[in-house]
Amino acid sequence: MSKMDLSIIIINWNSVDYLKRCLSSIYKQTDNLNFEIIIVDNASYDGCREMLAAQFPEVIFIQNKKNLGFAGANNLAYQHASADVLLFLNPDTEVLDSAIGKMAAFLKNTPDAGVVGCKLLNPDLSVQLSSVKAFPSILNQMLDVDRLKLFFPKLKLWGMQPLFDDSGTSVKVDVISGACMMVKREVFKDVGLFSADYFMYGEDVDLCYKINKSGFHVYYLGDTNVIHYEGKSSAKQNSNFFSVLMMQNAKTTFFKKTRSSMYAGSYKIMLFIVSCIRLVFIFLLKPIKSKALSSNDVEYSYQKWKTILKWSLGPEKQIQAVQSKTKQ
């Protein structure tokens, strides 16, 4: 058997329908590489094993008995991977236009590249602003509003200038999205894999930070496209805003690791202030009927910012309770 060019790692959690579409797109769009696919089901037991056995029997399948989180499951799959290049891919993605082959060729031919990402598209083919970003700071998180970003898209504060460059050239960036990131195996190993300090969200930011610190660079390829049906797995947790809590916890963890506990505490204070302002605004908006904003949208925003407000006052117990429930 010839050596694999690429190991594609996908973590499934209640995403079997999206996973089927993702795998079909990989086989359709990737015909110039010798690759293997490793699927880890993170204790969702959603029929993934049966679907793979019936339609993609060549895929390596690992069934976790408990939810290890994004980092833990990917690190487990890495132990079973045989190629020198690893692609971490979300199950709710669809590969377009030989994107995987282009990324692999770039990584192979660029000595200083540690990891490379692509342009993520929404289902309507508009660009996802999360494809690339700057490392988090209190300032850019305080001003993290999509409309504001689109009004000033080339501000260095956001780090997303390459998304608005139509040249399609490769660009060094701070962070690429964990939905689709291809990394050299040795680099991944040398920086210590994904950090187990994160259960969900923040692992991509942390990995890009470590790779930049190691002397390699993070690259974005503007001419490679992958559709991302963003957050479809975690969307099922919206009743308790699990993903919202995990995002905030990940950011404070990153700040503690890369800046200081005082900086992380300041971030919580900022969130408390911003949450209060948002909730007052939403309260004033509720009586106003708008075609652009449904009552469901307003209610969702209200519940979301109320959750963030509670988190800013005492995150640890809230995080532990929700995380414990999810791991069961």
BELMOZI-V261981 format. One record per residue. N is the residue number from 1. RES is the residue in three letters. OMEGA is omega in whole degrees, 0 to 359 (* if undefined). D_CENTER is the distance of its C-alpha to the mean C-alpha in whole Angstrom. Layout:
{{N RES OMEGA D_CENTER} {N RES OMEGA D_CENTER}}
This chain:
{{1 MET 181 33} {2 SER 182 32} {3 LYS 179 29} {4 MET 174 25} {5 ASP 191 24} {6 LEU 171 20} {7 SER 180 19} {8 ILE 184 16} {9 ILE 181 14} {10 ILE 177 12} {11 ILE 180 12} {12 ASN 171 13} {13 TRP 181 14} {14 ASN 183 16} {15 SER 189 15} {16 VAL 180 18} {17 ASP 177 19} {18 TYR 180 16} {19 LEU 179 16} {20 LYS 179 19} {21 ARG 180 19} {22 CYS 181 16} {23 LEU 178 18} {24 SER 180 21} {25 SER 178 19} {26 ILE 181 19} {27 TYR 180 22} {28 LYS 189 24} {29 GLN 184 22} {30 THR 183 22} {31 ASP 183 26} {32 ASN 182 26} {33 LEU 172 25} {34 ASN 187 26} {35 PHE 173 22} {36 GLU 179 22} {37 ILE 179 19} {38 ILE 180 18} {39 ILE 173 17} {40 VAL 173 16} {41 ASP 186 17} {42 ASN 176 16} {43 ALA 176 19} {44 SER 179 19} {45 TYR 185 22} {46 ASP 182 21} {47 GLY 181 24} {48 CYS 181 21} {49 ARG 183 24} {50 GLU 179 26} {51 MET 180 25} {52 LEU 180 24} {53 ALA 183 27} {54 ALA 189 29} {55 GLN 181 27} {56 PHE 186 25} {57 PRO 181 27} {58 GLU 182 26} {59 VAL 175 23} {60 ILE 184 23} {61 PHE 177 22} {62 ILE 179 21} {63 GLN 175 22} {64 ASN 178 20} {65 LYS 174 23} {66 LYS 182 21} {67 ASN 181 17} {68 LEU 186 16} {69 GLY 183 12} {70 PHE 183 9} {71 ALA 183 11} {72 GLY 181 14} {73 ALA 179 14} {74 ASN 178 13} {75 ASN 176 15} {76 LEU 180 18} {77 ALA 178 17} {78 TYR 180 17} {79 GLN 180 21} {80 HIS 183 22} {81 ALA 184 21} {82 SER 185 24} {83 ALA 178 22} {84 ASP 178 22} {85 VAL 183 19} {86 LEU 174 16} {87 LEU 175 13} {88 PHE 189 10} {89 LEU 177 9} {90 ASN 179 8} {91 PRO 180 11} {92 ASP 177 11} {93 THR 177 11} {94 GLU 185 15} {95 VAL 180 16} {96 LEU 164 18} {97 ASP 176 21} {98 SER 184 21} {99 ALA 183 18} {100 ILE 179 17} {101 GLY 179 21} {102 LYS 180 21} {103 MET 181 18} {104 ALA 180 20} {105 ALA 179 23} {106 PHE 182 21} {107 LEU 180 20} {108 LYS 187 23} {109 ASN 181 25} {110 THR 187 24} {111 PRO 185 25} {112 ASP 180 23} {113 ALA 175 20} {114 GLY 181 18} {115 VAL 181 14} {116 VAL 178 14} {117 GLY 186 11} {118 CYS 175 12} {119 LYS 177 13} {120 LEU 182 11} {121 LEU 170 13} {122 ASN 179 14} {123 PRO 177 17} {124 ASP 177 19} {125 LEU 170 18} {126 SER 186 18} {127 VAL 174 15} {128 GLN 183 12} {129 LEU 180 12} {130 SER 180 8} {131 SER 174 9} {132 VAL 179 11} {133 LYS 175 12} {134 ALA 173 14} {135 PHE 183 14} {136 PRO 172 14} {137 SER 178 18} {138 ILE 183 20} {139 LEU 183 21} {140 ASN 175 18} {141 GLN 177 17} {142 MET 182 20} {143 LEU 184 20} {144 ASP 178 17} {145 VAL 185 18} {146 ASP 180 17} {147 ARG 178 21} {148 LEU 178 22} {149 LYS 182 19} {150 LEU 179 20} {151 PHE 178 24} {152 PHE 190 23} {153 PRO 186 21} {154 LYS 175 22} {155 LEU 179 22} {156 LYS 181 21} {157 LEU 182 20} {158 TRP 182 16} {159 GLY 184 16} {160 MET 180 15} {161 GLN 182 19} {162 PRO 180 18} {163 LEU 183 17} {164 PHE 175 20} {165 ASP 185 22} {166 ASP 183 23} {167 SER 179 25} {168 GLY 182 22} {169 THR 177 23} {170 SER 183 20} {171 VAL 172 19} {172 LYS 181 18} {173 VAL 176 16} {174 ASP 189 14} {175 VAL 169 10} {176 ILE 184 8} {177 SER 177 5} {178 GLY 178 4} {179 ALA 179 4} {180 CYS 179 8} {181 MET 181 9} {182 MET 188 13} {183 VAL 174 15} {184 LYS 185 18} {185 ARG 183 19} {186 GLU 178 22} {187 VAL 179 19} {188 PHE 179 17} {189 LYS 185 20} {190 ASP 181 21} {191 VAL 174 19} {192 GLY 178 19} {193 LEU 174 16} {194 PHE 182 12} {195 SER 178 14} {196 ALA 176 15} {197 ASP 181 16} {198 TYR 175 12} {199 PHE 183 12} {200 MET 184 9} {201 TYR 178 6} {202 GLY 181 8} {203 GLU 180 8} {204 ASP 178 6} {205 VAL 180 9} {206 ASP 180 11} {207 LEU 179 11} {208 CYS 178 12} {209 TYR 181 14} {210 LYS 180 16} {211 ILE 176 17} {212 ASN 180 18} {213 LYS 183 20} {214 SER 180 21} {215 GLY 174 23} {216 PHE 184 21} {217 HIS 176 18} {218 VAL 182 15} {219 TYR 174 16} {220 TYR 178 15} {221 LEU 184 17} {222 GLY 182 18} {223 ASP 176 20} {224 THR 188 17} {225 ASN 175 16} {226 VAL 175 13} {227 ILE 181 13} {228 HIS 177 10} {229 TYR 200 12} {230 GLU 170 9} {231 GLY 185 9} {232 LYS 177 12} {233 SER 183 12} {234 SER 180 11} {235 ALA 181 14} {236 LYS 179 16} {237 GLN 186 16} {238 ASN 180 17} {239 SER 176 21} {240 ASN 177 20} {241 PHE 180 17} {242 PHE 183 15} {243 SER 178 12} {244 VAL 179 13} {245 LEU 181 15} {246 MET 179 12} {247 MET 181 10} {248 GLN 178 14} {249 ASN 180 15} {250 ALA 181 12} {251 LYS 179 13} {252 THR 177 17} {253 THR 179 16} {254 PHE 180 15} {255 PHE 178 18} {256 LYS 183 20} {257 LYS 190 19} {258 THR 180 19} {259 ARG 179 22} {260 SER 176 24} {261 SER 179 24} {262 MET 179 26} {263 TYR 178 23} {264 ALA 177 21} {265 GLY 178 24} {266 SER 177 25} {267 TYR 179 21} {268 LYS 178 22} {269 ILE 177 25} {270 MET 180 24} {271 LEU 177 21} {272 PHE 181 25} {273 ILE 181 27} {274 VAL 179 24} {275 SER 179 24} {276 CYS 180 27} {277 ILE 180 28} {278 ARG 182 25} {279 LEU 176 27} {280 VAL 179 30} {281 PHE 180 29} {282 ILE 178 28} {283 PHE 179 31} {284 LEU 183 33} {285 LEU 187 31} {286 LYS 183 32} {287 PRO 185 35} {288 ILE 177 35} {289 LYS 182 34} {290 SER 176 32} {291 LYS 183 31} {292 ALA 185 28} {293 LEU 181 27} {294 SER 178 28} {295 SER 177 29} {296 ASN 178 26} {297 ASP 180 23} {298 VAL 180 26} {299 GLU 178 26} {300 TYR 180 22} {301 SER 179 21} {302 TYR 181 24} {303 GLN 180 23} {304 LYS 183 20} {305 TRP 173 21} {306 LYS 177 24} {307 THR 180 21} {308 ILE 177 20} {309 LEU 178 23} {310 LYS 180 24} {311 TRP 182 21} {312 SER 180 23} {313 LEU 180 26} {314 GLY 189 25} {315 PRO 193 22} {316 GLU 182 22} {317 LYS 181 24} {318 GLN 179 22} {319 ILE 183 19} {320 GLN 181 21} {321 ALA 182 23} {322 VAL 180 20} {323 GLN 178 18} {324 SER 179 21} {325 LYS 183 22} {326 THR 182 19} {327 LYS 184 19} {328 GLN * 23}}
